[in-house]
Amino acid sequence: MESFYAFVDNLSGFIWGGSWGDAQILPLAPMVIVLLGTGLFFMIRLRGLPLRRLFPAFGNLWRGRGANVDPDSEGEISPWNALSTALSGQVGTGNLAGVATALTLGGPGAIFWMWVTAIFGMAAAFAESSLAVKFRERHADGHTHGGPMYYIKNGLGKGWGWLAVFFSMGTIFSAIVTGNMTQANSIATAVEAALPVPTWASGLVIAIFVFIVIIGGIKSIGSVAGKVVPAMALGYILVALIMLIVNIEHVPAAFTQIFTHALGLEQAAGGLAGYGVLQAIRFGVARGLFSNEAGQGSTAIAHAAAKTGDPVKQGEIAMLGSFIDTIVICTMTALVILSVQGSFPGADGGTVDYAWQSTLQGAQVTTAVFSQGLPFGGVFIAVALALFAFTTILGWSYYMEQAATYLVGDWAARPLRFVWVGMVFVGALQPIDFIWRFGDLANATMAFPNLIAILLLSPVVVAMAKEKGRL
């Protein structure tokens, strides 16, 4: 089994870091090149649309609440609930544990590359979600079905059916690993650390609550997400802002570290500039994609269910997901970790001033920092982690269902919800290392086929934007 784990680690290292074991094979990782290249391509082709249309997109989102939606529009949930469902999958452990991991492994510069991934990812999100609305289908079961598999099928044609199958299989793989078991394990572990509750008990409770929500399908998921996700995001931002205000004198230095490490200026003094930048890019892009799912194709599945007849308008709403998740929430986490000083365990048995330089890992870093900064910080992070992870499980249940029913038929939707609930319980009991090993690999199995598809369909994306007067 260890040899299999080593192979998974090496393959993930090659895809995301261009290395195999200790050997650096490529200067830049294949996934980094494809992901950032695709985002840059769409940013140029769309003439900076994500940046130009950022504030109008927020206006479209506000007008896309349930009371303002045409009930006769095709789709199943309001544009507001569609974004909330997408954000339920985006805003998860990546915003807490993922940011901390990026800092500990890639240094402060990784945050800069998370920003780059998010900005370019906004262009990719616009492309994939507008395509998802345009090429979605309404099946005999009365439900709307859409996402990358459908715009591959209906946009590229039958000759590309294999790519749709590959994406669907990758979605199922990624849903099980990053959208279900990882999240359930994070909740159970956090609860066990804070309370004398065994993981099996936490897993059972999580599974029950997940079942109550997802058994009603996308309308139930969207309704819950539309209320819970905005509230939890705003609550987290508010607490993080309080901590930054308390530590305001250290915030400018935090920004300085982000930019100097990203460009290799800090490492240049030690002769490690090239290596430091590569590490920052590798972990910043990898954790950025894990958090905001930009270009991965998952959020397009949620936006395909929106009640709208305007693919471009929904595409603009979709791109807000990357902005909110990474530019806002992940940045808050990063600044708090970089700004709060304390006494954290060091590698030599001593202590260090900053948690990202300590021997702590993942969510431990974020928990330690918030505990240092606020009396209730540790409890707050445990609750935030549980809520973030829980809503992620809800969103990804729909992604998995859509991918699986594309492969085997609509009849499988309800049975799959029971299977999903069972995996939540199993995931809560698994060792975290076993699950996380497959995370980056799972994301890549979705991103590659999706990025190929949206690049091939880029003329359609540009034509839709021109038709609506966006170009």
C-alpha positions as a Markdown table, in Angstrom:
| # | Residue | x | y | z |
|---|---|---|---|---|
| 1 | Met | 0.0 | 0.0 | 0.0 |
| 2 | Glu | 2.9 | 2.4 | 0.8 |
| 3 | Ser | 4.2 | 2.0 | -2.8 |
| 4 | Phe | 0.7 | 2.9 | -4.1 |
| 5 | Tyr | 0.6 | 6.0 | -1.9 |
| 6 | Ala | 4.1 | 6.9 | -3.2 |
| 7 | Phe | 2.9 | 6.6 | -6.8 |
| 8 | Val | -0.1 | 8.8 | -6.0 |
| 9 | Asp | 2.1 | 11.4 | -4.3 |
| 10 | Asn | 4.6 | 11.4 | -7.2 |
| 11 | Leu | 1.9 | 11.6 | -9.9 |
| 12 | Ser | 0.2 | 14.5 | -8.0 |
| 13 | Gly | 3.6 | 16.1 | -7.6 |
| 14 | Phe | 4.2 | 15.9 | -11.4 |
| 15 | Ile | 0.8 | 17.3 | -12.3 |
| 16 | Trp | 0.9 | 20.2 | -9.9 |
| 17 | Gly | 4.7 | 20.7 | -9.4 |
| 18 | Gly | 6.4 | 19.3 | -12.4 |
| 19 | Ser | 8.4 | 17.0 | -10.2 |
| 20 | Trp | 8.6 | 13.2 | -9.7 |
| 21 | Gly | 9.9 | 12.4 | -6.2 |
| 22 | Asp | 12.9 | 14.5 | -5.5 |
| 23 | Ala | 13.6 | 15.2 | -9.2 |
| 24 | Gln | 12.3 | 18.4 | -10.8 |
| 25 | Ile | 11.3 | 17.3 | -14.4 |
| 26 | Leu | 9.6 | 20.4 | -15.7 |
| 27 | Pro | 10.2 | 24.0 | -14.6 |
| 28 | Leu | 6.4 | 24.6 | -14.5 |
| 29 | Ala | 3.7 | 22.0 | -13.7 |
| 30 | Pro | 1.4 | 20.8 | -16.5 |
| 31 | Met | -1.7 | 21.8 | -14.4 |
| 32 | Val | -0.3 | 25.2 | -13.7 |
| 33 | Ile | 0.4 | 25.9 | -17.4 |
| 34 | Val | -3.0 | 24.6 | -18.6 |
| 35 | Leu | -5.1 | 26.3 | -15.8 |
| 36 | Leu | -3.4 | 29.7 | -15.8 |
| 37 | Gly | -3.0 | 29.6 | -19.6 |
| 38 | Thr | -6.7 | 28.9 | -20.1 |
| 39 | Gly | -7.8 | 31.7 | -17.7 |
| 40 | Leu | -5.4 | 34.2 | -19.4 |
| 41 | Phe | -6.7 | 33.1 | -22.8 |
| 42 | Phe | -10.3 | 33.9 | -21.8 |
| 43 | Met | -9.4 | 37.1 | -20.0 |
| 44 | Ile | -7.8 | 38.3 | -23.2 |
| 45 | Arg | -10.6 | 37.0 | -25.6 |
| 46 | Leu | -13.2 | 38.5 | -23.3 |
| 47 | Arg | -11.3 | 41.8 | -23.1 |
| 48 | Gly | -11.2 | 41.8 | -19.3 |
| 49 | Leu | -14.9 | 41.2 | -19.0 |
| 50 | Pro | -14.7 | 39.6 | -15.4 |
| 51 | Leu | -13.0 | 42.8 | -14.2 |
| 52 | Arg | -15.2 | 45.2 | -16.2 |
| 53 | Arg | -18.4 | 43.5 | -15.2 |
| 54 | Leu | -17.6 | 42.8 | -11.6 |
| 55 | Phe | -19.9 | 45.4 | -10.0 |
| 56 | Pro | -22.8 | 44.9 | -12.6 |
| 57 | Ala | -22.5 | 41.2 | -11.8 |
| 58 | Phe | -23.2 | 41.8 | -8.1 |
| 59 | Gly | -26.3 | 43.8 | -9.2 |
| 60 | Asn | -27.5 | 40.9 | -11.4 |
| 61 | Leu | -27.0 | 38.6 | -8.4 |
| 62 | Trp | -29.1 | 40.8 | -6.1 |
| 63 | Arg | -31.8 | 40.9 | -8.7 |
| 64 | Gly | -31.6 | 37.2 | -9.1 |
| 65 | Arg | -33.2 | 36.4 | -5.7 |
| 66 | Gly | -36.3 | 34.2 | -5.7 |
| 67 | Ala | -38.8 | 37.1 | -5.5 |
| 68 | Asn | -37.4 | 38.7 | -8.7 |
| 69 | Val | -37.2 | 35.5 | -10.9 |
| 70 | Asp | -39.6 | 34.8 | -13.7 |
| 71 | Pro | -41.3 | 31.5 | -12.6 |
| 72 | Asp | -41.7 | 30.5 | -16.2 |
| 73 | Ser | -37.9 | 30.6 | -16.9 |
| 74 | Glu | -36.3 | 27.3 | -17.6 |
| 75 | Gly | -34.3 | 25.9 | -14.7 |
| 76 | Glu | -35.1 | 24.9 | -11.1 |
| 77 | Ile | -33.5 | 27.4 | -8.7 |
| 78 | Ser | -33.0 | 31.1 | -8.6 |
| 79 | Pro | -29.7 | 32.6 | -9.8 |
| 80 | Trp | -29.0 | 33.6 | -6.2 |
| 81 | Asn | -29.5 | 30.0 | -5.0 |
| 82 | Ala | -27.4 | 28.7 | -7.9 |
| 83 | Leu | -24.4 | 30.8 | -6.8 |
| 84 | Ser | -25.0 | 29.9 | -3.2 |
| 85 | Thr | -25.0 | 26.2 | -4.2 |
| 86 | Ala | -21.8 | 26.7 | -6.1 |
| 87 | Leu | -20.3 | 28.6 | -3.2 |
| 88 | Ser | -21.4 | 25.8 | -0.9 |
| 89 | Gly | -18.9 | 23.6 | -2.8 |
| 90 | Gln | -16.3 | 26.3 | -3.1 |
| 91 | Val | -16.3 | 27.7 | 0.4 |
| 92 | Gly | -15.0 | 24.7 | 2.4 |
| 93 | Thr | -11.9 | 23.4 | 4.2 |
| 94 | Gly | -9.8 | 24.9 | 1.4 |
| 95 | Asn | -10.6 | 28.4 | 2.9 |
| 96 | Leu | -9.2 | 27.3 | 6.3 |
| 97 | Ala | -6.9 | 24.3 | 6.0 |
| 98 | Gly | -6.1 | 24.8 | 2.3 |
| 99 | Val | -4.8 | 28.4 | 2.8 |
| 100 | Ala | -2.8 | 27.3 | 5.8 |
| 101 | Thr | -1.3 | 24.4 | 3.8 |
| 102 | Ala | -0.4 | 26.8 | 0.9 |
| 103 | Leu | 1.4 | 29.1 | 3.4 |
| 104 | Thr | 3.3 | 26.3 | 5.2 |
| 105 | Leu | 4.4 | 24.5 | 2.0 |
| 106 | Gly | 4.7 | 27.4 | -0.5 |
| 107 | Gly | 5.3 | 30.4 | 1.8 |
| 108 | Pro | 3.5 | 33.7 | 1.8 |
| 109 | Gly | 4.0 | 34.1 | -2.0 |
| 110 | Ala | 1.6 | 31.2 | -2.5 |
| 111 | Ile | -1.2 | 33.6 | -1.6 |
| 112 | Phe | -0.3 | 35.9 | -4.6 |
| 113 | Trp | -0.6 | 32.9 | -6.9 |
| 114 | Met | -4.0 | 32.0 | -5.3 |
| 115 | Trp | -5.1 | 35.5 | -6.3 |
| 116 | Val | -3.8 | 35.0 | -9.9 |
| 117 | Thr | -5.7 | 31.7 | -10.1 |
| 118 | Ala | -8.9 | 33.4 | -8.9 |
| 119 | Ile | -8.7 | 36.4 | -11.2 |
| 120 | Phe | -8.0 | 34.2 | -14.3 |
| 121 | Gly | -10.4 | 31.7 | -12.9 |
| 122 | Met | -13.2 | 34.3 | -13.0 |
| 123 | Ala | -12.8 | 34.3 | -16.8 |
| 124 | Ala | -12.9 | 30.5 | -16.9 |
| 125 | Ala | -15.9 | 30.4 | -14.6 |
| 126 | Phe | -17.8 | 32.8 | -16.9 |
| 127 | Ala | -17.0 | 30.6 | -19.9 |
| 128 | Glu | -18.0 | 27.3 | -18.4 |
| 129 | Ser | -21.2 | 28.5 | -16.7 |
| 130 | Ser | -22.5 | 30.4 | -19.7 |
| 131 | Leu | -21.9 | 27.3 | -21.7 |
| 132 | Ala | -23.6 | 25.2 | -19.1 |
| 133 | Val | -26.8 | 27.3 | -19.3 |
| 134 | Lys | -26.8 | 27.4 | -23.1 |
| 135 | Phe | -26.4 | 23.6 | -23.6 |
| 136 | Arg | -28.3 | 22.2 | -20.7 |
| 137 | Glu | -31.2 | 19.8 | -21.2 |
| 138 | Arg | -34.6 | 19.2 | -19.6 |
| 139 | His | -35.2 | 15.5 | -19.2 |
| 140 | Ala | -38.4 | 13.4 | -18.9 |
| 141 | Asp | -38.1 | 13.4 | -15.1 |
| 142 | Gly | -38.9 | 17.1 | -15.3 |
| 143 | His | -35.5 | 18.2 | -14.0 |
| 144 | Thr | -32.8 | 20.3 | -15.6 |
| 145 | His | -29.5 | 18.7 | -16.3 |
| 146 | Gly | -26.3 | 20.6 | -17.3 |
| 147 | Gly | -22.6 | 21.1 | -16.8 |
| 148 | Pro | -19.5 | 20.3 | -18.8 |
| 149 | Met | -20.6 | 16.8 | -19.8 |
| 150 | Tyr | -23.7 | 18.4 | -21.5 |
| 151 | Tyr | -21.8 | 21.2 | -23.3 |
| 152 | Ile | -19.3 | 18.6 | -24.5 |
| 153 | Lys | -22.1 | 16.4 | -25.8 |
| 154 | Asn | -24.3 | 19.2 | -27.3 |
| 155 | Gly | -21.6 | 21.7 | -28.1 |
| 156 | Leu | -18.7 | 19.6 | -29.4 |
| 157 | Gly | -20.8 | 16.7 | -30.8 |
| 158 | Lys | -20.9 | 12.9 | -30.6 |
| 159 | Gly | -17.3 | 12.5 | -31.5 |
| 160 | Trp | -16.3 | 14.0 | -28.2 |
| 161 | Gly | -18.5 | 11.8 | -26.1 |
| 162 | Trp | -15.5 | 10.1 | -24.6 |
| 163 | Leu | -14.4 | 13.5 | -23.1 |
| 164 | Ala | -17.8 | 13.9 | -21.5 |
| 165 | Val | -17.5 | 10.4 | -20.0 |
| 166 | Phe | -14.0 | 11.1 | -18.8 |
| 167 | Phe | -15.2 | 14.3 | -17.1 |
| 168 | Ser | -18.1 | 12.6 | -15.5 |
| 169 | Met | -15.9 | 9.8 | -14.1 |
| 170 | Gly | -13.5 | 12.5 | -12.8 |
| 171 | Thr | -16.4 | 14.3 | -11.2 |
| 172 | Ile | -17.5 | 11.2 | -9.3 |
| 173 | Phe | -13.9 | 10.5 | -8.2 |
| 174 | Ser | -13.4 | 14.2 | -7.1 |
| 175 | Ala | -16.8 | 14.3 | -5.4 |
| 176 | Ile | -16.0 | 11.2 | -3.3 |
| 177 | Val | -12.5 | 12.4 | -2.3 |
| 178 | Thr | -12.7 | 16.1 | -2.0 |
| 179 | Gly | -16.4 | 16.8 | -1.8 |
| 180 | Asn | -17.4 | 14.1 | 0.6 |
| 181 | Met | -14.9 | 12.1 | 2.6 |
| 182 | Thr | -12.4 | 14.9 | 3.2 |
| 183 | Gln | -15.1 | 17.3 | 4.4 |
| 184 | Ala | -16.7 | 14.7 | 6.7 |
| 185 | Asn | -13.4 | 13.8 | 8.1 |
| 186 | Ser | -12.6 | 17.4 | 8.8 |
| 187 | Ile | -15.8 | 17.9 | 10.7 |
| 188 | Ala | -15.4 | 14.7 | 12.8 |
| 189 | Thr | -11.8 | 15.5 | 13.6 |
| 190 | Ala | -12.6 | 19.1 | 14.6 |
| 191 | Val | -15.5 | 17.9 | 16.9 |
| 192 | Glu | -13.3 | 15.2 | 18.4 |
| 193 | Ala | -10.6 | 17.7 | 19.3 |
| 194 | Ala | -13.1 | 20.1 | 20.8 |
| 195 | Leu | -15.5 | 17.7 | 22.6 |
| 196 | Pro | -15.4 | 14.2 | 23.9 |
| 197 | Val | -17.3 | 12.9 | 20.9 |
| 198 | Pro | -16.0 | 9.9 | 18.9 |
| 199 | Thr | -15.7 | 10.2 | 15.2 |
| 200 | Trp | -18.4 | 7.6 | 14.5 |
| 201 | Ala | -21.0 | 9.6 | 16.4 |
| 202 | Ser | -20.1 | 12.8 | 14.6 |
| 203 | Gly | -20.2 | 10.9 | 11.3 |
| 204 | Leu | -23.6 | 9.6 | 12.1 |
| 205 | Val | -25.0 | 13.0 | 12.9 |
| 206 | Ile | -23.5 | 14.6 | 9.8 |
| 207 | Ala | -24.9 | 11.8 | 7.6 |
| 208 | Ile | -28.4 | 12.3 | 9.1 |
| 209 | Phe | -28.4 | 16.1 | 8.4 |
| 210 | Val | -27.0 | 15.6 | 4.9 |
| 211 | Phe | -29.7 | 13.1 | 4.2 |
| 212 | Ile | -32.4 | 15.5 | 5.4 |
| 213 | Val | -31.2 | 18.2 | 2.9 |
| 214 | Ile | -30.2 | 16.2 | -0.2 |
| 215 | Ile | -33.1 | 13.8 | -0.3 |
| 216 | Gly | -35.2 | 16.7 | -1.8 |
| 217 | Gly | -32.7 | 17.3 | -4.7 |
| 218 | Ile | -31.4 | 20.5 | -6.0 |
| 219 | Lys | -34.4 | 22.6 | -4.9 |
| 220 | Ser | -33.8 | 21.6 | -1.3 |
| 221 | Ile | -30.0 | 22.0 | -1.6 |
| 222 | Gly | -30.4 | 25.4 | -3.2 |
| 223 | Ser | -32.9 | 26.6 | -0.6 |
| 224 | Val | -30.6 | 25.6 | 2.3 |
| 225 | Ala | -27.5 | 27.0 | 0.6 |
| 226 | Gly | -29.2 | 30.3 | -0.2 |
| 227 | Lys | -29.7 | 30.9 | 3.4 |
| 228 | Val | -26.7 | 29.3 | 5.2 |
| 229 | Val | -23.9 | 30.1 | 2.8 |
| 230 | Pro | -24.2 | 33.9 | 2.8 |
| 231 | Ala | -24.7 | 34.0 | 6.6 |
| 232 | Met | -21.7 | 31.8 | 7.3 |
| 233 | Ala | -19.5 | 33.7 | 4.8 |
| 234 | Leu | -20.4 | 37.1 | 6.3 |
| 235 | Gly | -19.9 | 35.8 | 9.8 |
| 236 | Tyr | -16.5 | 34.5 | 9.0 |
| 237 | Ile | -15.4 | 37.7 | 7.3 |
| 238 | Leu | -16.6 | 39.8 | 10.2 |
| 239 | Val | -14.6 | 37.9 | 12.8 |
| 240 | Ala | -11.5 | 37.9 | 10.5 |
| 241 | Leu | -11.9 | 41.7 | 10.1 |
| 242 | Ile | -12.0 | 42.1 | 13.9 |
| 243 | Met | -8.7 | 40.1 | 14.2 |
| 244 | Leu | -7.1 | 42.2 | 11.5 |
| 245 | Ile | -8.2 | 45.4 | 13.2 |
| 246 | Val | -6.7 | 44.2 | 16.5 |
| 247 | Asn | -3.4 | 43.4 | 14.7 |
| 248 | Ile | -3.5 | 46.2 | 12.2 |
| 249 | Glu | 0.1 | 47.2 | 12.7 |
| 250 | His | 1.2 | 43.8 | 11.2 |
| 251 | Val | -1.1 | 43.8 | 8.2 |
| 252 | Pro | 1.2 | 46.0 | 5.9 |
| 253 | Ala | 4.1 | 43.6 | 6.6 |
| 254 | Ala | 1.8 | 40.7 | 5.7 |
| 255 | Phe | 1.1 | 42.2 | 2.3 |
| 256 | Thr | 4.8 | 42.9 | 1.8 |
| 257 | Gln | 5.6 | 39.2 | 2.5 |
| 258 | Ile | 3.1 | 38.0 | 0.0 |
| 259 | Phe | 4.5 | 40.1 | -2.8 |
| 260 | Thr | 8.2 | 39.7 | -2.0 |
| 261 | His | 7.9 | 35.9 | -1.7 |
| 262 | Ala | 5.8 | 35.6 | -4.8 |
| 263 | Leu | 8.5 | 37.3 | -6.9 |
| 264 | Gly | 11.4 | 35.6 | -5.2 |
| 265 | Leu | 12.8 | 38.8 | -3.7 |
| 266 | Glu | 13.0 | 37.4 | -0.1 |
| 267 | Gln | 14.5 | 34.1 | -1.2 |
| 268 | Ala | 17.1 | 35.8 | -3.5 |
| 269 | Ala | 19.2 | 36.7 | -0.6 |
| 270 | Gly | 19.7 | 33.0 | 0.2 |
| 271 | Gly | 20.1 | 31.9 | -3.4 |
| 272 | Leu | 16.8 | 30.0 | -3.4 |
| 273 | Ala | 14.7 | 32.5 | -5.5 |
| 274 | Gly | 13.9 | 30.1 | -8.3 |
| 275 | Tyr | 12.9 | 27.2 | -6.0 |
| 276 | Gly | 10.9 | 29.5 | -3.7 |
| 277 | Val | 8.9 | 31.0 | -6.6 |
| 278 | Leu | 8.2 | 27.5 | -8.0 |
| 279 | Gln | 7.0 | 26.3 | -4.6 |
| 280 | Ala | 4.8 | 29.4 | -4.2 |
| 281 | Ile | 3.3 | 28.9 | -7.7 |
| 282 | Arg | 2.7 | 25.1 | -7.2 |
| 283 | Phe | 1.0 | 25.3 | -3.9 |
| 284 | Gly | -0.8 | 28.6 | -4.5 |
| 285 | Val | -2.3 | 27.4 | -7.8 |
| 286 | Ala | -3.1 | 23.9 | -6.4 |
| 287 | Arg | -4.7 | 25.2 | -3.2 |
| 288 | Gly | -6.4 | 28.0 | -5.2 |
| 289 | Leu | -8.1 | 25.5 | -7.5 |
| 290 | Phe | -9.0 | 23.3 | -4.5 |
| 291 | Ser | -10.7 | 26.2 | -2.9 |
| 292 | Asn | -12.5 | 28.1 | -5.7 |
| 293 | Glu | -12.7 | 25.2 | -8.2 |
| 294 | Ala | -11.9 | 27.7 | -11.0 |
| 295 | Gly | -11.8 | 25.9 | -14.4 |
| 296 | Gln | -12.7 | 22.6 | -12.7 |
| 297 | Gly | -16.2 | 22.6 | -14.1 |
| 298 | Ser | -18.0 | 21.7 | -10.9 |
| 299 | Thr | -19.7 | 25.0 | -10.3 |
| 300 | Ala | -21.0 | 25.1 | -13.8 |
| 301 | Ile | -23.2 | 22.1 | -12.9 |
| 302 | Ala | -24.9 | 24.3 | -10.2 |
| 303 | His | -25.3 | 27.3 | -12.4 |
| 304 | Ala | -26.9 | 25.1 | -15.1 |
| 305 | Ala | -29.9 | 24.7 | -12.8 |
| 306 | Ala | -30.5 | 28.5 | -12.5 |
| 307 | Lys | -33.9 | 29.8 | -13.6 |
| 308 | Thr | -32.8 | 32.1 | -16.4 |
| 309 | Gly | -32.8 | 32.4 | -20.1 |
| 310 | Asp | -29.7 | 34.5 | -20.3 |
| 311 | Pro | -26.4 | 32.4 | -20.3 |
| 312 | Val | -24.2 | 35.5 | -20.2 |
| 313 | Lys | -25.9 | 37.0 | -17.2 |
| 314 | Gln | -25.6 | 33.7 | -15.3 |
| 315 | Gly | -22.0 | 33.4 | -16.4 |
| 316 | Glu | -21.3 | 36.8 | -14.8 |
| 317 | Ile | -22.9 | 35.7 | -11.6 |
| 318 | Ala | -20.9 | 32.5 | -11.7 |
| 319 | Met | -17.6 | 34.4 | -11.9 |
| 320 | Leu | -18.4 | 36.0 | -8.5 |
| 321 | Gly | -17.8 | 32.6 | -6.9 |
| 322 | Ser | -14.1 | 32.7 | -7.5 |
| 323 | Phe | -13.9 | 36.4 | -6.3 |
| 324 | Ile | -15.8 | 35.8 | -3.1 |
| 325 | Asp | -14.1 | 32.5 | -2.3 |
| 326 | Thr | -10.5 | 33.4 | -2.9 |
| 327 | Ile | -10.1 | 37.2 | -3.2 |
| 328 | Val | -12.3 | 37.8 | -0.2 |
| 329 | Ile | -12.5 | 34.8 | 2.2 |
| 330 | Cys | -9.1 | 33.1 | 1.5 |
| 331 | Thr | -7.4 | 36.4 | 1.7 |
| 332 | Met | -8.9 | 37.1 | 5.1 |
| 333 | Thr | -7.6 | 33.7 | 6.4 |
| 334 | Ala | -4.1 | 34.4 | 4.9 |
| 335 | Leu | -3.8 | 37.9 | 6.4 |
| 336 | Val | -4.9 | 36.7 | 9.8 |
| 337 | Ile | -2.3 | 33.9 | 9.7 |
| 338 | Leu | 0.4 | 36.2 | 8.6 |
| 339 | Ser | -0.5 | 39.0 | 11.0 |
| 340 | Val | -1.1 | 37.4 | 14.3 |
| 341 | Gln | 2.0 | 36.9 | 16.5 |
| 342 | Gly | 2.2 | 34.3 | 19.2 |
| 343 | Ser | 4.1 | 31.4 | 20.6 |
| 344 | Phe | 3.8 | 28.4 | 18.3 |
| 345 | Pro | 5.7 | 25.1 | 18.3 |
| 346 | Gly | 8.9 | 25.2 | 16.2 |
| 347 | Ala | 10.8 | 22.4 | 14.5 |
| 348 | Asp | 13.7 | 22.4 | 17.0 |
| 349 | Gly | 11.5 | 22.0 | 20.0 |
| 350 | Gly | 11.4 | 25.7 | 20.6 |
| 351 | Thr | 8.8 | 28.2 | 19.5 |
| 352 | Val | 8.3 | 30.6 | 16.6 |
| 353 | Asp | 6.3 | 33.8 | 16.3 |
| 354 | Tyr | 4.1 | 32.9 | 13.4 |
| 355 | Ala | 2.0 | 29.8 | 13.0 |
| 356 | Trp | 2.8 | 29.3 | 9.3 |
| 357 | Gln | 6.4 | 28.8 | 10.2 |
| 358 | Ser | 5.6 | 26.3 | 12.9 |
| 359 | Thr | 5.2 | 22.5 | 12.9 |
| 360 | Leu | 1.4 | 22.8 | 12.9 |
| 361 | Gln | -0.4 | 21.6 | 9.8 |
| 362 | Gly | -3.5 | 22.5 | 7.9 |
| 363 | Ala | -6.5 | 23.5 | 10.0 |
| 364 | Gln | -4.3 | 23.3 | 13.1 |
| 365 | Val | -2.5 | 26.5 | 11.9 |
| 366 | Thr | -5.8 | 28.4 | 11.5 |
| 367 | Thr | -7.2 | 27.2 | 14.8 |
| 368 | Ala | -4.0 | 28.1 | 16.7 |
| 369 | Val | -4.0 | 31.6 | 15.2 |
| 370 | Phe | -7.6 | 32.4 | 15.9 |
| 371 | Ser | -7.2 | 30.9 | 19.4 |
| 372 | Gln | -4.3 | 33.3 | 19.9 |
| 373 | Gly | -6.2 | 36.3 | 18.7 |
| 374 | Leu | -9.7 | 35.8 | 20.3 |
| 375 | Pro | -10.9 | 34.2 | 23.5 |
| 376 | Phe | -13.4 | 32.1 | 21.5 |
| 377 | Gly | -11.2 | 31.8 | 18.4 |
| 378 | Gly | -10.7 | 28.0 | 18.6 |
| 379 | Val | -14.4 | 27.3 | 19.1 |
| 380 | Phe | -15.3 | 29.7 | 16.2 |
| 381 | Ile | -12.9 | 28.0 | 13.8 |
| 382 | Ala | -14.3 | 24.6 | 14.8 |
| 383 | Val | -17.9 | 25.8 | 14.1 |
| 384 | Ala | -16.8 | 27.6 | 10.8 |
| 385 | Leu | -15.0 | 24.5 | 9.6 |
| 386 | Ala | -18.0 | 22.3 | 10.4 |
| 387 | Leu | -20.4 | 24.6 | 8.5 |
| 388 | Phe | -18.0 | 25.2 | 5.6 |
| 389 | Ala | -17.4 | 21.4 | 5.2 |
| 390 | Phe | -21.1 | 20.5 | 5.7 |
| 391 | Thr | -22.3 | 22.9 | 2.9 |
| 392 | Thr | -19.5 | 21.5 | 0.7 |
| 393 | Ile | -20.9 | 18.0 | 1.1 |
| 394 | Leu | -24.3 | 19.3 | 0.1 |
| 395 | Gly | -23.1 | 21.0 | -3.1 |
| 396 | Trp | -20.9 | 18.1 | -4.2 |
| 397 | Ser | -23.7 | 15.6 | -3.7 |
| 398 | Tyr | -25.5 | 17.3 | -6.6 |
| 399 | Tyr | -22.4 | 17.4 | -8.8 |
| 400 | Met | -21.8 | 13.7 | -8.2 |
| 401 | Glu | -25.5 | 12.9 | -8.9 |
| 402 | Gln | -25.5 | 14.9 | -12.2 |
| 403 | Ala | -22.3 | 13.1 | -13.3 |
| 404 | Ala | -23.5 | 9.7 | -12.4 |
| 405 | Thr | -26.9 | 10.1 | -14.0 |
| 406 | Tyr | -25.3 | 11.3 | -17.2 |
| 407 | Leu | -23.4 | 8.0 | -17.3 |
| 408 | Val | -26.2 | 5.5 | -16.2 |
| 409 | Gly | -29.5 | 7.4 | -16.5 |
| 410 | Asp | -31.8 | 9.5 | -14.4 |
| 411 | Trp | -33.2 | 6.5 | -12.6 |
| 412 | Ala | -30.1 | 6.4 | -10.4 |
| 413 | Ala | -30.6 | 9.9 | -8.8 |
| 414 | Arg | -32.5 | 8.8 | -5.7 |
| 415 | Pro | -30.4 | 5.7 | -4.9 |
| 416 | Leu | -27.2 | 7.7 | -5.3 |
| 417 | Arg | -28.4 | 10.0 | -2.5 |
| 418 | Phe | -28.4 | 7.1 | -0.1 |
| 419 | Val | -25.0 | 6.0 | -1.3 |
| 420 | Trp | -23.7 | 9.5 | -0.7 |
| 421 | Val | -25.0 | 9.6 | 2.8 |
| 422 | Gly | -23.2 | 6.3 | 3.5 |
| 423 | Met | -19.9 | 7.6 | 2.2 |
| 424 | Val | -20.2 | 10.6 | 4.6 |
| 425 | Phe | -20.3 | 8.2 | 7.5 |
| 426 | Val | -17.3 | 6.2 | 6.2 |
| 427 | Gly | -15.3 | 9.3 | 5.4 |
| 428 | Ala | -15.6 | 10.5 | 9.0 |
| 429 | Leu | -13.9 | 7.4 | 10.2 |
| 430 | Gln | -11.0 | 7.3 | 7.7 |
| 431 | Pro | -7.5 | 8.5 | 8.5 |
| 432 | Ile | -7.1 | 12.0 | 7.1 |
| 433 | Asp | -3.8 | 11.2 | 5.4 |
| 434 | Phe | -5.4 | 8.5 | 3.3 |
| 435 | Ile | -8.0 | 10.9 | 2.0 |
| 436 | Trp | -5.9 | 14.0 | 1.4 |
| 437 | Arg | -3.4 | 12.0 | -0.8 |
| 438 | Phe | -5.9 | 11.9 | -3.6 |
| 439 | Gly | -7.2 | 15.4 | -3.4 |
| 440 | Asp | -5.1 | 17.2 | -5.9 |
| 441 | Leu | -5.2 | 14.2 | -8.3 |
| 442 | Ala | -9.0 | 14.1 | -8.1 |
| 443 | Asn | -9.2 | 17.8 | -9.0 |
| 444 | Ala | -7.0 | 17.4 | -12.0 |
| 445 | Thr | -9.2 | 14.6 | -13.4 |
| 446 | Met | -12.0 | 17.1 | -13.7 |
| 447 | Ala | -10.0 | 20.2 | -14.7 |
| 448 | Phe | -8.2 | 18.7 | -17.7 |
| 449 | Pro | -11.2 | 17.6 | -19.7 |
| 450 | Asn | -13.2 | 20.7 | -18.8 |
| 451 | Leu | -10.5 | 23.1 | -19.8 |
| 452 | Ile | -10.1 | 21.3 | -23.1 |
| 453 | Ala | -13.8 | 21.6 | -23.7 |
| 454 | Ile | -14.1 | 25.3 | -22.9 |
| 455 | Leu | -11.1 | 26.1 | -25.1 |
| 456 | Leu | -12.6 | 24.3 | -28.0 |
| 457 | Leu | -16.0 | 26.1 | -27.4 |
| 458 | Ser | -14.4 | 29.5 | -26.9 |
| 459 | Pro | -15.8 | 30.9 | -30.1 |
| 460 | Val | -19.3 | 30.2 | -28.7 |
| 461 | Val | -18.5 | 32.0 | -25.5 |
| 462 | Val | -17.2 | 35.0 | -27.3 |
| 463 | Ala | -20.2 | 35.0 | -29.7 |
| 464 | Met | -22.6 | 35.0 | -26.7 |
| 465 | Ala | -20.8 | 37.9 | -25.0 |
| 466 | Lys | -20.9 | 39.9 | -28.2 |
| 467 | Glu | -24.6 | 39.2 | -28.7 |
| 468 | Lys | -25.3 | 40.7 | -25.3 |
| 469 | Gly | -23.1 | 43.7 | -25.9 |
| 470 | Arg | -20.4 | 42.7 | -23.5 |
| 471 | Leu | -17.6 | 43.0 | -26.1 |
